[in-house]
Amino acid sequence: MLSDLEKKNLEVHVEKQELRDQAINEALLDIERKIVDLVEANKELKKMIDEDRENRSNQLIKWGAAIIAALVSALGMLFIRLIMPSLIGRIH
């Protein structure tokens, strides 16, 4: 890994090693930035999933309430059309 020039001249070796160290540090900083970006993206994705889950739950509750209201209305209509006439007939 050491060049002939580095073997003969300590200053050249030290300078080249500093350049190598800088390159490694820059690569590590780049990796760190990418990890931070991934963590932020993961947080945003989790937030979106939680919001979607909450919206879905609210939607299911609304649908359930609408179905219950429709069933109660149907029962009311059946009561009015089928049971009320027989009750009125008994009164007269």
Backbone atoms as SQL, in Angstrom:
CREATE TABLE atoms (id INTEGER PRIMARY KEY, chain TEXT, resi INTEGER, resn TEXT, atom TEXT, x REAL, y REAL, z REAL);
INSERT INTO atoms VALUES
  (1, 'A', 1, 'MET', 'N', 0.821, -1.184, 0.000),
  (2, 'A', 1, 'MET', 'CA', 0.000, 0.000, 0.000),
  (3, 'A', 1, 'MET', 'C', 0.871, 1.256, 0.000),
  (4, 'A', 2, 'LEU', 'N', 2.015, 1.192, 0.575),
  (5, 'A', 2, 'LEU', 'CA', 2.912, 2.346, 0.577),
  (6, 'A', 2, 'LEU', 'C', 3.694, 2.387, -0.728),
  (7, 'A', 3, 'SER', 'N', 3.774, 3.579, -1.304),
  (8, 'A', 3, 'SER', 'CA', 4.571, 3.736, -2.522),
  (9, 'A', 3, 'SER', 'C', 6.050, 3.823, -2.155),
  (10, 'A', 4, 'ASP', 'N', 6.897, 3.660, -3.166),
  (11, 'A', 4, 'ASP', 'CA', 8.346, 3.755, -2.926),
  (12, 'A', 4, 'ASP', 'C', 8.703, 5.130, -2.391),
  (13, 'A', 5, 'LEU', 'N', 8.023, 6.162, -2.916),
  (14, 'A', 5, 'LEU', 'CA', 8.297, 7.526, -2.466),
  (15, 'A', 5, 'LEU', 'C', 7.958, 7.688, -0.989),
  (16, 'A', 6, 'GLU', 'N', 6.828, 7.083, -0.570),
  (17, 'A', 6, 'GLU', 'CA', 6.434, 7.176, 0.842),
  (18, 'A', 6, 'GLU', 'C', 7.438, 6.462, 1.739),
  (19, 'A', 7, 'LYS', 'N', 7.967, 5.350, 1.254),
  (20, 'A', 7, 'LYS', 'CA', 8.938, 4.596, 2.051),
  (21, 'A', 7, 'LYS', 'C', 10.211, 5.405, 2.273),
  (22, 'A', 8, 'LYS', 'N', 10.568, 6.229, 1.291),
  (23, 'A', 8, 'LYS', 'CA', 11.812, 6.990, 1.376),
  (24, 'A', 8, 'LYS', 'C', 11.624, 8.331, 2.071),
  (25, 'A', 9, 'ASN', 'N', 10.406, 8.898, 1.998),
  (26, 'A', 9, 'ASN', 'CA', 10.202, 10.254, 2.512),
  (27, 'A', 9, 'ASN', 'C', 9.037, 10.252, 3.501),
  (28, 'A', 10, 'LEU', 'N', 9.338, 10.512, 4.749),
  (29, 'A', 10, 'LEU', 'CA', 8.325, 10.505, 5.808),
  (30, 'A', 10, 'LEU', 'C', 7.289, 11.602, 5.602),
  (31, 'A', 11, 'GLU', 'N', 7.695, 12.773, 5.119),
  (32, 'A', 11, 'GLU', 'CA', 6.740, 13.872, 4.898),
  (33, 'A', 11, 'GLU', 'C', 5.683, 13.486, 3.872),
  (34, 'A', 12, 'VAL', 'N', 6.112, 12.858, 2.793),
  (35, 'A', 12, 'VAL', 'CA', 5.159, 12.423, 1.763),
  (36, 'A', 12, 'VAL', 'C', 4.189, 11.413, 2.362),
  (37, 'A', 13, 'HIS', 'N', 4.721, 10.508, 3.144),
  (38, 'A', 13, 'HIS', 'CA', 3.859, 9.505, 3.785),
  (39, 'A', 13, 'HIS', 'C', 2.826, 10.174, 4.691),
  (40, 'A', 14, 'VAL', 'N', 3.247, 11.125, 5.498),
  (41, 'A', 14, 'VAL', 'CA', 2.342, 11.813, 6.420),
  (42, 'A', 14, 'VAL', 'C', 1.281, 12.577, 5.638),
  (43, 'A', 15, 'GLU', 'N', 1.674, 13.275, 4.571),
  (44, 'A', 15, 'GLU', 'CA', 0.705, 14.030, 3.766),
  (45, 'A', 15, 'GLU', 'C', -0.308, 13.104, 3.104),
  (46, 'A', 16, 'LYS', 'N', 0.192, 12.003, 2.547),
  (47, 'A', 16, 'LYS', 'CA', -0.733, 11.060, 1.904),
  (48, 'A', 16, 'LYS', 'C', -1.676, 10.429, 2.932),
  (49, 'A', 17, 'GLN', 'N', -1.146, 10.168, 4.119),
  (50, 'A', 17, 'GLN', 'CA', -1.996, 9.593, 5.165),
  (51, 'A', 17, 'GLN', 'C', -3.064, 10.588, 5.602),
  (52, 'A', 18, 'GLU', 'N', -2.726, 11.862, 5.665),
  (53, 'A', 18, 'GLU', 'CA', -3.720, 12.888, 5.998),
  (54, 'A', 18, 'GLU', 'C', -4.817, 12.935, 4.941),
  (55, 'A', 19, 'LEU', 'N', -4.428, 12.823, 3.671),
  (56, 'A', 19, 'LEU', 'CA', -5.425, 12.805, 2.593),
  (57, 'A', 19, 'LEU', 'C', -6.325, 11.578, 2.716),
  (58, 'A', 20, 'ARG', 'N', -5.723, 10.443, 3.039),
  (59, 'A', 20, 'ARG', 'CA', -6.529, 9.221, 3.221),
  (60, 'A', 20, 'ARG', 'C', -7.502, 9.394, 4.393),
  (61, 'A', 21, 'ASP', 'N', -6.996, 9.956, 5.486),
  (62, 'A', 21, 'ASP', 'CA', -7.843, 10.184, 6.661),
  (63, 'A', 21, 'ASP', 'C', -8.988, 11.142, 6.339),
  (64, 'A', 22, 'GLN', 'N', -8.696, 12.187, 5.575),
  (65, 'A', 22, 'GLN', 'CA', -9.750, 13.134, 5.176),
  (66, 'A', 22, 'GLN', 'C', -10.814, 12.433, 4.343),
  (67, 'A', 23, 'ALA', 'N', -10.366, 11.596, 3.408),
  (68, 'A', 23, 'ALA', 'CA', -11.315, 10.879, 2.554),
  (69, 'A', 23, 'ALA', 'C', -12.193, 9.951, 3.390),
  (70, 'A', 24, 'ILE', 'N', -11.569, 9.277, 4.352),
  (71, 'A', 24, 'ILE', 'CA', -12.341, 8.382, 5.225),
  (72, 'A', 24, 'ILE', 'C', -13.331, 9.186, 6.065),
  (73, 'A', 25, 'ASN', 'N', -12.891, 10.310, 6.615),
  (74, 'A', 25, 'ASN', 'CA', -13.785, 11.149, 7.422),
  (75, 'A', 25, 'ASN', 'C', -14.945, 11.679, 6.595),
  (76, 'A', 26, 'GLU', 'N', -14.677, 12.102, 5.361),
  (77, 'A', 26, 'GLU', 'CA', -15.755, 12.584, 4.492),
  (78, 'A', 26, 'GLU', 'C', -16.737, 11.467, 4.172),
  (79, 'A', 27, 'ALA', 'N', -16.206, 10.268, 3.930),
  (80, 'A', 27, 'ALA', 'CA', -17.082, 9.130, 3.656),
  (81, 'A', 27, 'ALA', 'C', -17.946, 8.812, 4.873),
  (82, 'A', 28, 'LEU', 'N', -17.346, 8.864, 6.061),
  (83, 'A', 28, 'LEU', 'CA', -18.115, 8.597, 7.285),
  (84, 'A', 28, 'LEU', 'C', -19.180, 9.666, 7.519),
  (85, 'A', 29, 'LEU', 'N', -18.835, 10.923, 7.256),
  (86, 'A', 29, 'LEU', 'CA', -19.829, 11.998, 7.399),
  (87, 'A', 29, 'LEU', 'C', -20.970, 11.814, 6.409),
  (88, 'A', 30, 'ASP', 'N', -20.639, 11.393, 5.196),
  (89, 'A', 30, 'ASP', 'CA', -21.675, 11.151, 4.191),
  (90, 'A', 30, 'ASP', 'C', -22.597, 10.016, 4.638),
  (91, 'A', 31, 'ILE', 'N', -22.004, 8.960, 5.179),
  (92, 'A', 31, 'ILE', 'CA', -22.811, 7.843, 5.690),
  (93, 'A', 31, 'ILE', 'C', -23.697, 8.311, 6.840),
  (94, 'A', 32, 'GLU', 'N', -23.134, 9.124, 7.724),
  (95, 'A', 32, 'GLU', 'CA', -23.917, 9.638, 8.856),
  (96, 'A', 32, 'GLU', 'C', -25.097, 10.477, 8.370),
  (97, 'A', 33, 'ARG', 'N', -24.859, 11.333, 7.359),
  (98, 'A', 33, 'ARG', 'CA', -25.954, 12.145, 6.802),
  (99, 'A', 33, 'ARG', 'C', -27.047, 11.256, 6.211),
  (100, 'A', 34, 'LYS', 'N', -26.624, 10.220, 5.516),
  (101, 'A', 34, 'LYS', 'CA', -27.606, 9.309, 4.915),
  (102, 'A', 34, 'LYS', 'C', -28.411, 8.584, 5.990),
  (103, 'A', 35, 'ILE', 'N', -27.759, 8.199, 7.075),
  (104, 'A', 35, 'ILE', 'CA', -28.474, 7.534, 8.171),
  (105, 'A', 35, 'ILE', 'C', -29.475, 8.493, 8.806),
  (106, 'A', 36, 'VAL', 'N', -29.067, 9.736, 9.016),
  (107, 'A', 36, 'VAL', 'CA', -29.977, 10.740, 9.581),
  (108, 'A', 36, 'VAL', 'C', -31.173, 10.933, 8.654),
  (109, 'A', 37, 'ASP', 'N', -30.914, 10.997, 7.342),
  (110, 'A', 37, 'ASP', 'CA', -32.011, 11.134, 6.380),
  (111, 'A', 37, 'ASP', 'C', -32.954, 9.939, 6.446),
  (112, 'A', 38, 'LEU', 'N', -32.390, 8.736, 6.580),
  (113, 'A', 38, 'LEU', 'CA', -33.226, 7.538, 6.682),
  (114, 'A', 38, 'LEU', 'C', -34.072, 7.549, 7.950),
  (115, 'A', 39, 'VAL', 'N', -33.493, 7.990, 9.045),
  (116, 'A', 39, 'VAL', 'CA', -34.236, 8.067, 10.310),
  (117, 'A', 39, 'VAL', 'C', -35.391, 9.056, 10.173),
  (118, 'A', 40, 'GLU', 'N', -35.126, 10.208, 9.564),
  (119, 'A', 40, 'GLU', 'CA', -36.181, 11.210, 9.367),
  (120, 'A', 40, 'GLU', 'C', -37.276, 10.669, 8.449),
  (121, 'A', 41, 'ALA', 'N', -36.876, 9.994, 7.378),
  (122, 'A', 41, 'ALA', 'CA', -37.864, 9.419, 6.464),
  (123, 'A', 41, 'ALA', 'C', -38.692, 8.354, 7.178),
  (124, 'A', 42, 'ASN', 'N', -38.049, 7.569, 8.030),
  (125, 'A', 42, 'ASN', 'CA', -38.754, 6.542, 8.787),
  (126, 'A', 42, 'ASN', 'C', -39.776, 7.164, 9.737),
  (127, 'A', 43, 'LYS', 'N', -39.393, 8.266, 10.398),
  (128, 'A', 43, 'LYS', 'CA', -40.332, 8.956, 11.290),
  (129, 'A', 43, 'LYS', 'C', -41.533, 9.480, 10.511),
  (130, 'A', 44, 'GLU', 'N', -41.274, 10.066, 9.346),
  (131, 'A', 44, 'GLU', 'CA', -42.359, 10.606, 8.518),
  (132, 'A', 44, 'GLU', 'C', -43.278, 9.486, 8.044),
  (133, 'A', 45, 'LEU', 'N', -42.690, 8.367, 7.652),
  (134, 'A', 45, 'LEU', 'CA', -43.487, 7.226, 7.204),
  (135, 'A', 45, 'LEU', 'C', -44.352, 6.690, 8.341),
  (136, 'A', 46, 'LYS', 'N', -43.785, 6.592, 9.537),
  (137, 'A', 46, 'LYS', 'CA', -44.558, 6.125, 10.698),
  (138, 'A', 46, 'LYS', 'C', -45.712, 7.077, 10.990),
  (139, 'A', 47, 'LYS', 'N', -45.445, 8.382, 10.894),
  (140, 'A', 47, 'LYS', 'CA', -46.496, 9.373, 11.124),
  (141, 'A', 47, 'LYS', 'C', -47.616, 9.210, 10.099),
  (142, 'A', 48, 'MET', 'N', -47.248, 9.004, 8.836),
  (143, 'A', 48, 'MET', 'CA', -48.255, 8.830, 7.790),
  (144, 'A', 48, 'MET', 'C', -49.071, 7.562, 8.022),
  (145, 'A', 49, 'ILE', 'N', -48.415, 6.486, 8.443),
  (146, 'A', 49, 'ILE', 'CA', -49.121, 5.230, 8.707),
  (147, 'A', 49, 'ILE', 'C', -50.088, 5.402, 9.875),
  (148, 'A', 50, 'ASP', 'N', -49.649, 6.076, 10.931),
  (149, 'A', 50, 'ASP', 'CA', -50.523, 6.316, 12.087),
  (150, 'A', 50, 'ASP', 'C', -51.736, 7.158, 11.698),
  (151, 'A', 51, 'GLU', 'N', -51.515, 8.206, 10.893),
  (152, 'A', 51, 'GLU', 'CA', -52.625, 9.050, 10.444),
  (153, 'A', 51, 'GLU', 'C', -53.589, 8.258, 9.572),
  (154, 'A', 52, 'ASP', 'N', -53.048, 7.412, 8.699),
  (155, 'A', 52, 'ASP', 'CA', -53.892, 6.599, 7.829),
  (156, 'A', 52, 'ASP', 'C', -54.718, 5.612, 8.650),
  (157, 'A', 53, 'ARG', 'N', -54.084, 5.024, 9.667),
  (158, 'A', 53, 'ARG', 'CA', -54.796, 4.077, 10.534),
  (159, 'A', 53, 'ARG', 'C', -55.936, 4.783, 11.272),
  (160, 'A', 54, 'GLU', 'N', -55.668, 5.996, 11.759),
  (161, 'A', 54, 'GLU', 'CA', -56.699, 6.759, 12.472),
  (162, 'A', 54, 'GLU', 'C', -57.842, 7.131, 11.528),
  (163, 'A', 55, 'ASN', 'N', -57.502, 7.566, 10.319),
  (164, 'A', 55, 'ASN', 'CA', -58.536, 7.908, 9.342),
  (165, 'A', 55, 'ASN', 'C', -59.378, 6.691, 8.998),
  (166, 'A', 56, 'ARG', 'N', -58.736, 5.537, 8.859),
  (167, 'A', 56, 'ARG', 'CA', -59.460, 4.307, 8.529),
  (168, 'A', 56, 'ARG', 'C', -60.405, 3.928, 9.678),
  (169, 'A', 57, 'SER', 'N', -59.943, 4.070, 10.910),
  (170, 'A', 57, 'SER', 'CA', -60.798, 3.758, 12.062),
  (171, 'A', 57, 'SER', 'C', -62.013, 4.679, 12.092),
  (172, 'A', 58, 'ASN', 'N', -61.779, 5.965, 11.862),
  (173, 'A', 58, 'ASN', 'CA', -62.898, 6.916, 11.835),
  (174, 'A', 58, 'ASN', 'C', -63.874, 6.579, 10.723),
  (175, 'A', 59, 'GLN', 'N', -63.359, 6.178, 9.579),
  (176, 'A', 59, 'GLN', 'CA', -64.220, 5.824, 8.455),
  (177, 'A', 59, 'GLN', 'C', -65.077, 4.601, 8.805),
  (178, 'A', 60, 'LEU', 'N', -64.467, 3.599, 9.428),
  (179, 'A', 60, 'LEU', 'CA', -65.229, 2.406, 9.810),
  (180, 'A', 60, 'LEU', 'C', -66.305, 2.737, 10.841),
  (181, 'A', 61, 'ILE', 'N', -66.005, 3.625, 11.774),
  (182, 'A', 61, 'ILE', 'CA', -67.003, 4.039, 12.768),
  (183, 'A', 61, 'ILE', 'C', -68.168, 4.737, 12.079),
  (184, 'A', 62, 'LYS', 'N', -67.875, 5.613, 11.127),
  (185, 'A', 62, 'LYS', 'CA', -68.944, 6.316, 10.402),
  (186, 'A', 62, 'LYS', 'C', -69.797, 5.335, 9.611),
  (187, 'A', 63, 'TRP', 'N', -69.149, 4.367, 8.941),
  (188, 'A', 63, 'TRP', 'CA', -69.912, 3.372, 8.194),
  (189, 'A', 63, 'TRP', 'C', -70.794, 2.552, 9.134),
  (190, 'A', 64, 'GLY', 'N', -70.246, 2.158, 10.279),
  (191, 'A', 64, 'GLY', 'CA', -71.027, 1.390, 11.244),
  (192, 'A', 64, 'GLY', 'C', -72.226, 2.179, 11.740),
  (193, 'A', 65, 'ALA', 'N', -72.019, 3.461, 12.027),
  (194, 'A', 65, 'ALA', 'CA', -73.131, 4.303, 12.483),
  (195, 'A', 65, 'ALA', 'C', -74.191, 4.433, 11.396),
  (196, 'A', 66, 'ALA', 'N', -73.762, 4.564, 10.147),
  (197, 'A', 66, 'ALA', 'CA', -74.722, 4.681, 9.039),
  (198, 'A', 66, 'ALA', 'C', -75.520, 3.387, 8.876),
  (199, 'A', 67, 'ILE', 'N', -74.860, 2.248, 9.013),
  (200, 'A', 67, 'ILE', 'CA', -75.561, 0.960, 8.895),
  (201, 'A', 67, 'ILE', 'C', -76.557, 0.793, 10.038),
  (202, 'A', 68, 'ILE', 'N', -76.156, 1.147, 11.249),
  (203, 'A', 68, 'ILE', 'CA', -77.070, 1.053, 12.396),
  (204, 'A', 68, 'ILE', 'C', -78.264, 1.981, 12.199),
  (205, 'A', 69, 'ALA', 'N', -78.017, 3.198, 11.714),
  (206, 'A', 69, 'ALA', 'CA', -79.118, 4.137, 11.468),
  (207, 'A', 69, 'ALA', 'C', -80.070, 3.580, 10.414),
  (208, 'A', 70, 'ALA', 'N', -79.525, 2.955, 9.371),
  (209, 'A', 70, 'ALA', 'CA', -80.377, 2.371, 8.330),
  (210, 'A', 70, 'ALA', 'C', -81.214, 1.228, 8.898),
  (211, 'A', 71, 'LEU', 'N', -80.611, 0.397, 9.741),
  (212, 'A', 71, 'LEU', 'CA', -81.358, -0.709, 10.345),
  (213, 'A', 71, 'LEU', 'C', -82.453, -0.204, 11.283),
  (214, 'A', 72, 'VAL', 'N', -82.150, 0.811, 12.071),
  (215, 'A', 72, 'VAL', 'CA', -83.159, 1.389, 12.965),
  (216, 'A', 72, 'VAL', 'C', -84.293, 1.989, 12.144),
  (217, 'A', 73, 'SER', 'N', -83.964, 2.658, 11.048),
  (218, 'A', 73, 'SER', 'CA', -85.003, 3.226, 10.180),
  (219, 'A', 73, 'SER', 'C', -85.870, 2.126, 9.580),
  (220, 'A', 74, 'ALA', 'N', -85.229, 1.043, 9.143),
  (221, 'A', 74, 'ALA', 'CA', -85.987, -0.074, 8.565),
  (222, 'A', 74, 'ALA', 'C', -86.905, -0.694, 9.614),
  (223, 'A', 75, 'LEU', 'N', -86.401, -0.856, 10.834),
  (224, 'A', 75, 'LEU', 'CA', -87.247, -1.396, 11.900),
  (225, 'A', 75, 'LEU', 'C', -88.410, -0.457, 12.205),
  (226, 'A', 76, 'GLY', 'N', -88.147, 0.843, 12.193),
  (227, 'A', 76, 'GLY', 'CA', -89.222, 1.816, 12.419),
  (228, 'A', 76, 'GLY', 'C', -90.283, 1.726, 11.337),
  (229, 'A', 77, 'MET', 'N', -89.849, 1.609, 10.092),
  (230, 'A', 77, 'MET', 'CA', -90.817, 1.494, 8.989),
  (231, 'A', 77, 'MET', 'C', -91.628, 0.201, 9.116),
  (232, 'A', 78, 'LEU', 'N', -90.944, -0.905, 9.461),
  (233, 'A', 78, 'LEU', 'CA', -91.668, -2.166, 9.645),
  (234, 'A', 78, 'LEU', 'C', -92.680, -2.047, 10.780),
  (235, 'A', 79, 'PHE', 'N', -92.299, -1.400, 11.856),
  (236, 'A', 79, 'PHE', 'CA', -93.208, -1.214, 12.976),
  (237, 'A', 79, 'PHE', 'C', -94.430, -0.413, 12.545),
  (238, 'A', 80, 'ILE', 'N', -94.172, 0.691, 11.827),
  (239, 'A', 80, 'ILE', 'CA', -95.281, 1.551, 11.397),
  (240, 'A', 80, 'ILE', 'C', -96.193, 0.820, 10.424),
  (241, 'A', 81, 'ARG', 'N', -95.661, 0.080, 9.504),
  (242, 'A', 81, 'ARG', 'CA', -96.478, -0.549, 8.458),
  (243, 'A', 81, 'ARG', 'C', -97.117, -1.863, 8.899),
  (244, 'A', 82, 'LEU', 'N', -96.450, -2.618, 9.750),
  (245, 'A', 82, 'LEU', 'CA', -96.973, -3.941, 10.084),
  (246, 'A', 82, 'LEU', 'C', -97.633, -4.006, 11.461),
  (247, 'A', 83, 'ILE', 'N', -97.038, -3.390, 12.433),
  (248, 'A', 83, 'ILE', 'CA', -97.541, -3.542, 13.797),
  (249, 'A', 83, 'ILE', 'C', -98.551, -2.460, 14.157),
  (250, 'A', 84, 'MET', 'N', -98.310, -1.235, 13.754),
  (251, 'A', 84, 'MET', 'CA', -99.227, -0.139, 14.088),
  (252, 'A', 84, 'MET', 'C', -100.651, -0.394, 13.581),
  (253, 'A', 85, 'PRO', 'N', -100.854, -0.855, 12.338),
  (254, 'A', 85, 'PRO', 'CA', -102.240, -1.085, 11.896),
  (255, 'A', 85, 'PRO', 'C', -102.970, -2.118, 12.761),
  (256, 'A', 86, 'SER', 'N', -102.261, -3.161, 13.188),
  (257, 'A', 86, 'SER', 'CA', -102.933, -4.161, 14.021),
  (258, 'A', 86, 'SER', 'C', -103.223, -3.607, 15.412),
  (259, 'A', 87, 'LEU', 'N', -102.366, -2.740, 15.930),
  (260, 'A', 87, 'LEU', 'CA', -102.635, -2.111, 17.221),
  (261, 'A', 87, 'LEU', 'C', -103.807, -1.141, 17.116),
  (262, 'A', 88, 'ILE', 'N', -103.860, -0.385, 16.038),
  (263, 'A', 88, 'ILE', 'CA', -104.966, 0.557, 15.839),
  (264, 'A', 88, 'ILE', 'C', -106.268, -0.211, 15.660),
  (265, 'A', 89, 'GLY', 'N', -106.220, -1.344, 14.963),
  (266, 'A', 89, 'GLY', 'CA', -107.414, -2.168, 14.765),
  (267, 'A', 89, 'GLY', 'C', -107.943, -2.717, 16.072),
  (268, 'A', 90, 'ARG', 'N', -107.116, -3.015, 17.014),
  (269, 'A', 90, 'ARG', 'CA', -107.547, -3.534, 18.304),
  (270, 'A', 90, 'ARG', 'C', -108.198, -2.444, 19.140),
  (271, 'A', 91, 'ILE', 'N', -107.741, -1.202, 18.963),
  (272, 'A', 91, 'ILE', 'CA', -108.291, -0.100, 19.734),
  (273, 'A', 91, 'ILE', 'C', -109.714, 0.197, 19.268),
  (274, 'A', 92, 'HIS', 'N', -109.966, 0.123, 17.983),
  (275, 'A', 92, 'HIS', 'CA', -111.307, 0.454, 17.458),
  (276, 'A', 92, 'HIS', 'C', -112.208, -0.670, 17.649);
